[in-house]
Amino acid sequence: MDHSVQRWVGYDWWWVDTLFMGLASMIQYSARTGDPRFAATALSEYHDTTHGGANASQPGLWDPASNLYWRDHTYINQREPNGAKVFWARGNGWAIAAHALALEALPAAHPAVPELTERLTAMAGALAAVQGADGMWRAALLDPNVDPNPETTGTSAFTFAIAWAVNNNVRCGNAPRNAMRRAPPNHAYTRCTHTHTHTHKLHKCRCCPPLRTARLWKRRGRGCRASRCSPTAW
């Protein structure tokens, strides 16, 4: 962690996955050690990744017009076949889950809490608007026809973050609450889900119990207990 604090000075987290990889864990490490440097570094990187920062060639990945995150800056000017912006479900799943986990780790009075809360609720609203009729999301959030198969990682992360918000009295509105309810409790994302690589079809793994709550998502998000399984949902 000390090395990370030194290395990231002036170095932007340039792809959205890093929010999940570093933000909450560094905040948690500050809480455990009593050393505020780790949380301060993580929140500084969060700000630069979201809004643009030290490296001018890497603009912020947050799109306020859509309330979603680009995967990285190379996607900003790309468009889907239907003309929509390119927003990746899994990357936005990492991002919204990172916001929930960071908020859980921070003291309620921390100055970063209002921004994190506002962005979590904004994402929840945007995601609720593009949920599929089956309760799942697709890999291309704004053009589901690009890949009509359910995107399990994004769906599980979106549902976790919205459930966390509801459980912690974050006012995210009725649409996200309804989206959480529509996400099928026994569908692909709630069980350890696998892919037949030669057919790209999903099937359920019956050796894992359903994952019904945000708490279980964190505890059991590692995947299936059976050694024969090769989970792709997490």
C-alpha positions in Angstrom: 0.0 0.0 0.0 2.8 2.4 0.8 4.2 1.7 -2.7 0.8 2.4 -4.3 0.6 5.8 -2.5 4.0 6.8 -3.9 3.4 5.4 -7.4 0.0 7.0 -8.0 1.2 10.6 -7.5 0.3 12.3 -10.8 -0.7 9.0 -12.3 -4.4 8.7 -13.3 -6.4 5.5 -13.0 -7.2 5.5 -16.7 -9.8 2.7 -17.0 -13.0 2.3 -15.1 -12.2 -1.1 -13.6 -9.7 0.6 -11.3 -12.5 2.2 -9.3 -13.5 -1.3 -8.1 -9.9 -2.4 -7.8 -8.6 0.4 -5.6 -11.1 2.8 -4.2 -12.9 0.9 -1.5 -9.9 -1.3 -0.5 -7.6 1.7 0.1 -10.4 3.5 2.1 -10.8 0.3 4.2 -7.1 0.1 4.7 -7.0 3.7 6.1 -9.8 2.8 8.5 -7.9 -0.3 9.6 -4.5 1.4 10.0 -5.6 4.8 11.1 -3.4 6.3 8.3 -5.5 8.7 6.2 -3.0 8.7 3.3 -4.5 5.7 1.6 -8.1 7.0 1.6 -6.8 10.4 0.4 -4.9 8.9 -2.4 -7.8 6.7 -3.5 -10.2 9.6 -3.4 -7.8 11.8 -5.4 -7.5 9.1 -8.0 -11.3 8.7 -8.0 -11.7 12.4 -8.7 -9.1 12.4 -11.5 -10.6 9.3 -13.1 -14.1 10.7 -12.9 -13.4 14.3 -13.9 -10.0 14.3 -15.5 -6.8 15.1 -13.7 -3.1 15.2 -13.8 -2.7 13.7 -17.2 -4.4 15.9 -19.7 -4.3 13.2 -22.4 -6.7 11.1 -20.2 -9.9 13.0 -19.7 -12.5 12.1 -17.1 -14.5 8.9 -17.7 -17.8 10.2 -16.3 -20.4 11.3 -18.8 -22.8 13.7 -17.0 -25.2 13.6 -19.9 -25.7 9.9 -19.5 -24.8 9.4 -15.8 -22.6 6.5 -16.8 -18.8 5.8 -17.1 -16.9 5.2 -20.2 -14.6 2.2 -20.1 -11.6 4.4 -21.0 -11.0 7.5 -22.9 -10.8 5.7 -26.3 -14.5 5.0 -26.1 -15.6 8.6 -25.7 -16.0 9.2 -29.5 -17.2 5.7 -30.4 -20.8 4.9 -31.1 -22.9 1.8 -31.2 -24.6 0.6 -34.4 -27.8 2.4 -33.3 -25.8 5.6 -32.8 -25.8 5.5 -29.0 -22.7 6.1 -26.9 -20.7 3.0 -26.0 -21.1 2.2 -22.3 -20.0 -1.2 -21.1 -22.2 -3.0 -18.6 -19.4 -4.7 -16.7 -17.3 -1.6 -16.3 -20.3 0.4 -15.1 -21.0 -2.5 -12.7 -17.5 -2.2 -11.3 -18.0 1.5 -10.9 -21.4 1.5 -9.2 -20.3 -1.3 -6.8 -17.2 0.7 -6.0 -19.3 3.6 -5.0 -21.4 1.5 -2.6 -18.4 -0.1 -1.1 -16.6 3.2 -0.6 -19.6 4.7 1.0 -19.8 1.8 3.4 -16.2 2.2 4.4 -16.2 6.0 4.9 -17.5 7.8 8.0 -20.8 9.5 7.3 -19.4 12.9 7.9 -16.5 12.5 5.4 -16.5 15.3 2.8 -16.4 12.8 -0.1 -19.7 11.2 0.9 -22.1 13.7 -0.8 -20.4 13.3 -4.2 -20.2 9.5 -4.0 -23.8 9.4 -3.0 -25.0 11.7 -5.7 -23.1 9.7 -8.4 -24.4 6.4 -7.0 -28.0 7.6 -7.2 -27.5 9.1 -10.7 -26.1 5.8 -12.0 -28.9 3.9 -10.4 -31.5 6.0 -12.2 -29.7 5.7 -15.6 -29.3 2.0 -15.2 -32.9 1.4 -14.3 -33.9 3.1 -17.5 -32.0 0.6 -19.7 -32.8 -2.7 -17.8 -34.1 -5.5 -20.0 -37.7 -6.8 -19.8 -36.3 -10.0 -18.2 -34.7 -8.0 -15.4 -31.2 -8.4 -16.8 -28.9 -5.9 -18.5 -26.9 -6.3 -21.7 -23.2 -5.8 -22.4 -23.9 -2.7 -24.5 -26.1 -0.7 -22.1 -27.5 1.7 -24.7 -27.8 -0.8 -27.6 -28.9 -4.2 -26.3 -29.0 -5.7 -29.8 -25.2 -5.6 -30.1 -25.2 -8.7 -27.8 -28.7 -9.7 -26.7 -27.4 -12.3 -24.2 -27.8 -11.3 -20.5 -24.7 -9.7 -19.0 -24.4 -11.4 -15.6 -21.5 -9.5 -14.1 -23.1 -6.1 -14.7 -26.5 -7.3 -13.6 -25.1 -8.7 -10.3 -23.1 -5.5 -9.6 -26.0 -3.2 -10.4 -28.4 -5.1 -8.2 -25.9 -5.2 -5.4 -25.3 -1.5 -5.5 -29.0 -0.6 -5.7 -29.8 -3.0 -2.9 -27.0 -1.5 -0.8 -28.4 2.0 -1.4 -32.0 0.9 -0.4 -30.7 -0.9 2.7 -28.7 2.1 3.8 -31.5 4.7 3.2 -29.9 6.3 0.2 -32.8 8.0 -1.7 -32.4 6.7 -5.2 -36.0 6.9 -6.3 -38.6 4.4 -7.3 -37.2 3.4 -10.6 -34.0 1.9 -9.2 -36.0 0.1 -6.5 -38.3 -1.4 -9.1 -35.3 -2.4 -11.2 -33.9 -4.2 -8.2 -37.2 -6.0 -7.7 -37.4 -7.0 -11.4 -33.9 -8.6 -11.3 -34.9 -12.3 -11.0 -33.8 -13.7 -7.7 -33.0 -17.1 -9.2 -31.8 -16.0 -12.6 -28.3 -16.4 -14.0 -26.6 -13.7 -11.9 -27.8 -15.1 -8.6 -26.2 -18.5 -9.1 -22.7 -19.3 -10.2 -23.0 -18.9 -13.9 -20.9 -20.5 -16.5 -20.3 -20.3 -20.2 -19.9 -23.1 -22.8 -17.1 -21.5 -24.7 -18.0 -23.2 -28.0 -21.7 -22.1 -27.9 -21.6 -19.0 -25.8 -24.7 -20.1 -24.0 -25.3 -19.7 -20.3 -26.4 -22.4 -17.9 -27.0 -22.4 -14.1 -24.7 -24.1 -11.7 -26.9 -26.1 -9.2 -24.2 -26.5 -6.6 -24.4 -22.9 -5.4 -27.4 -21.4 -3.5 -29.1 -18.3 -4.7 -27.4 -15.0 -3.8 -30.3 -12.9 -2.5 -28.8 -9.9 -0.7 -26.0 -7.3 -0.9 -24.3 -9.0 2.1 -24.3 -12.4 0.4 -23.1 -10.8 -2.9 -19.9 -9.6 -1.1 -19.4 -12.8 0.9 -20.0 -15.3 -1.9 -19.0 -13.2 -4.9 -15.9 -15.4 -5.3 -17.9 -17.9 -7.3 -18.8 -21.5 -7.1 -17.7 -23.9 -4.4 -17.2 -26.8 -6.8 -13.7 -27.2 -8.2 -15.1 -28.3 -11.6 -16.8 -24.9 -12.0 -15.3 -22.1 -14.0 -17.5 -19.0 -13.0 -17.7 -16.1 -15.4 -20.2 -14.1 -13.4 -17.7 -12.5 -11.0 
